[in-house]
């Protein structure tokens, strides 16, 4: 299974690539994988969707954020983040980048 950190990395990458459409893209990919019978892949994408929603939600004035995790997720440039996202994206997404 994929670590929470990798889930947040993939979520951040999708936000960078798709902005406000990131949750829609993640949900579409999860649905597609489920239709194909890949329940594990669909579960991973549902986790990515939840992470996107968490990263994009507004905070209350007195609500703290896990600063260490957010800074690590938002600023890391590890190669495996890109590799993970490329493995999980759909063939249509790969084709559209060419």
C-alpha positions as CSV (number, residue, x, y, z in Angstrom):
1,X,0.0,0.0,0.0
2,X,1.1,3.6,-0.5
3,X,2.1,5.8,2.4
4,X,0.1,8.8,3.5
5,X,3.0,11.0,2.5
6,X,2.9,9.6,-1.0
7,X,-0.8,10.2,-1.1
8,X,-0.3,13.9,-0.2
9,X,2.5,14.2,-2.7
10,X,0.2,12.9,-5.5
11,X,-2.6,15.2,-4.3
12,X,-0.3,18.2,-4.4
13,X,0.9,17.3,-7.8
14,X,-2.7,17.0,-9.1
15,X,-3.5,20.4,-7.5
16,X,-0.5,21.9,-9.3
17,X,-1.5,20.4,-12.6
18,X,-5.3,20.8,-12.5
19,X,-6.0,23.5,-9.9
20,X,-9.7,23.6,-8.8
21,X,-10.4,20.6,-11.1
22,X,-8.1,18.3,-9.2
23,X,-10.8,16.7,-7.1
24,X,-12.9,16.0,-10.2
25,X,-9.9,14.5,-11.9
26,X,-9.1,12.3,-8.9
27,X,-12.8,11.1,-8.6
28,X,-13.0,10.4,-12.3
29,X,-9.8,8.3,-12.1
30,X,-11.1,6.4,-9.1
31,X,-14.4,5.7,-10.9
32,X,-12.5,4.5,-14.0
33,X,-10.4,2.1,-12.0
34,X,-13.4,0.8,-10.2
35,X,-15.1,0.1,-13.4
36,X,-12.1,-1.8,-14.6
37,X,-12.2,-3.9,-11.5
38,X,-9.1,-2.4,-9.9
39,X,-10.4,-1.9,-6.4
40,X,-7.0,-1.2,-4.9
41,X,-6.2,1.4,-7.4
42,X,-9.6,3.0,-6.9
43,X,-9.1,3.1,-3.1
44,X,-5.7,4.8,-3.6
45,X,-7.4,7.4,-5.8
46,X,-10.2,7.9,-3.2
47,X,-7.4,8.6,-0.7
48,X,-5.8,11.1,-3.0
49,X,-9.2,12.8,-3.4
50,X,-9.6,13.1,0.3
51,X,-6.0,14.5,0.6
52,X,-6.8,17.1,-2.2
53,X,-10.0,18.1,-0.3
54,X,-8.0,18.5,2.9
55,X,-5.3,20.6,1.2
56,X,-7.8,22.8,-0.5
57,X,-10.2,23.4,2.4
58,X,-10.3,26.7,4.2
59,X,-9.1,26.9,7.8
60,X,-10.6,28.7,10.7
61,X,-8.6,31.5,12.2
62,X,-7.6,29.5,15.3
63,X,-7.3,26.2,13.6
64,X,-3.8,24.8,13.4
65,X,-2.4,23.0,10.4
66,X,0.1,20.2,10.6
67,X,2.8,22.6,9.4
68,X,5.6,20.0,9.2
69,X,3.5,17.7,7.0
70,X,2.2,20.5,4.8
71,X,5.6,22.1,4.3
72,X,7.1,18.7,3.4
73,X,4.2,17.9,1.0
74,X,4.1,21.3,-0.6
75,X,7.8,21.9,-1.0
76,X,9.3,18.5,-1.6
77,X,10.7,17.8,-5.0
78,X,11.3,14.1,-4.7
79,X,11.4,12.2,-7.9
80,X,9.0,9.5,-6.6
81,X,6.2,12.1,-6.4
82,X,6.3,12.5,-10.1
83,X,6.8,8.8,-10.7
84,X,3.8,8.0,-8.5
85,X,1.6,10.5,-10.3
86,X,2.6,9.3,-13.7
87,X,1.9,5.7,-12.7
88,X,-1.6,6.6,-11.4
89,X,-2.7,9.0,-14.1
90,X,-4.8,7.8,-17.0
91,X,-3.5,7.2,-20.5
92,X,-5.6,10.2,-21.7
93,X,-3.8,12.5,-19.3
94,X,-0.4,11.3,-20.5
95,X,-1.4,11.8,-24.1
96,X,-2.7,15.3,-23.4
97,X,0.7,16.4,-22.1
98,X,2.5,15.4,-25.3
